Structure formats: C-alpha cells, structure tokens
Amino acid sequence: MKNSFLIYILACVTSLFIFTSCEENGDQTIKAQPDSTKEITTRTIEDCEDCPDVHCCCAVEYLDDGPASLLFCGVYTAMIGSTCGPFSPPSPCGTVSGTSSTLSLGGMNPTRGLFCVGTGGSFRLQNIGDPVYIRITCQYNDITPDWEYIELGVSDVLYFDSDGGCFLVECN
C-alpha cells in the first residue's frame, strides 16, 4: 500500500512539474490589427524602393532657410492630388499631365523630398511660395547622383525630361 501511495504522489508531482515548466511561446502573442475605421492619410515616398518599376527615383532638396512649396505635375509621389495638364513644354520634353502633388520643404518639414518619374518621362515643377534655391536629381539611388542646382522665383515654372537613364534634361 505504501508503494502505490508513493507512486501516486510521484505521478502528481511529475504532472505538476510538466504543466508548470512550459515556456510561453512567442507565436502565441496577440498581434495588433490596423484600425480599419480610420481614414488613410496622405503618404509620401520614403525610399527609392517605393517607386514603381521602370521609374527613376528623384529627389529635390531645399538649400535655403524657411519653408518652400513646390508643385509637381507628371510625377509619382504616392499622394492624392488633383489632375493637372496637359502642358506642352519645349523640346525634348513630351506632354506633361497626370496628378499634381505639392512637396513642402524646410521650416518644420524635411529639407528633402522624394518622388518618382517614369523612365523617359517629363514633368513640370512650379514654385508656389517665396523664391527658393534647390537642387534636384533623378539619380537619387546612385552612389554619386547628378544634381541640378536651380533658383526659382515666385510662380516660376520649369519642365524636365528624364532621358532613358534617369538623367535630367531641362526643357526651357
């Protein structure tokens, strides 16, 4: 009788040890789900990988103090905008149309903004703020991008073409 009581206690202790020694599995954690009731806010290009295939990764960098507002037409910025164009710039640029997007730079905003242009595509750039000094490239993901340095007065408009190799050609 003593042996069966001892075996019973030993089985209970072993069972208790097995049940309490299990570690918490990381796969059992609850993952937060996105809030589907909130409206999606405006998005921007954060990285060159955000550009669609066969697009050049472009950047504009504000080189002055204070804020700047630049209006683009014919580029991809992942922002919701209104339609723009068609504009007929001088050669070698083709007709520019698409979605307009405003990049606000400097001040409380970043000094650099990214956008995408279809390889061989043309786009329009307009300064909608105070005079600005900027640099722009469509070879942003290259190790040594070719930058164009530009001064834009109030309401100045420039047209660019990204020749098949993402090199910017001004069409003015």
TAHU-V566619 format. One record per backbone hydrogen bond with DSSP energy under -1.0 kcal/mol. CO is the residue of the C=O (numbers start at 1). NH is the residue of the N-H. E is the energy in kcal/mol with one decimal. If there is no record, write none. Layout:
# TAHU-V566619
CO/NH/E, CO/NH/E
This chain:
# TAHU-V566619
1/5/-2.0, 2/6/-2.4, 3/7/-2.4, 4/8/-2.0, 5/9/-2.2, 6/10/-2.5, 7/11/-2.2, 8/12/-2.0, 9/13/-2.5, 10/14/-2.2, 11/15/-2.4, 12/16/-2.5, 13/17/-2.4, 14/18/-2.4, 15/19/-2.4, 16/20/-1.9, 17/21/-1.2, 25/28/-1.7, 26/29/-1.3, 47/50/-2.3, 48/51/-1.6, 54/119/-2.1, 56/117/-1.9, 57/140/-2.0, 58/115/-2.1, 59/137/-2.2, 60/113/-2.5, 61/135/-1.9, 68/105/-2.6, 69/128/-2.5, 70/103/-2.7, 71/126/-2.4, 72/101/-2.0, 73/124/-2.5, 76/116/-2.7, 82/100/-3.6, 84/98/-1.9, 87/96/-2.3, 90/93/-1.3, 96/87/-2.6, 98/84/-2.3, 101/72/-3.3, 103/70/-2.5, 105/68/-2.8, 106/109/-2.4, 110/106/-1.7, 111/62/-3.2, 113/60/-2.4, 115/58/-3.2, 116/76/-3.2, 117/56/-4.0, 118/121/-3.2, 121/162/-2.8, 123/160/-2.5, 124/73/-1.9, 125/158/-2.9, 126/71/-3.3, 127/155/-1.3, 132/152/-2.9, 133/63/-2.8, 134/150/-2.9, 135/61/-3.0, 136/148/-2.7, 137/59/-2.6, 139/142/-2.1, 148/136/-2.2, 150/134/-2.9, 152/132/-2.8, 153/156/-1.9, 156/127/-2.3, 158/125/-3.0, 159/171/-2.8, 160/123/-2.5, 161/169/-2.4, 162/120/-1.7, 163/166/-2.0, 167/163/-1.8, 169/161/-2.1
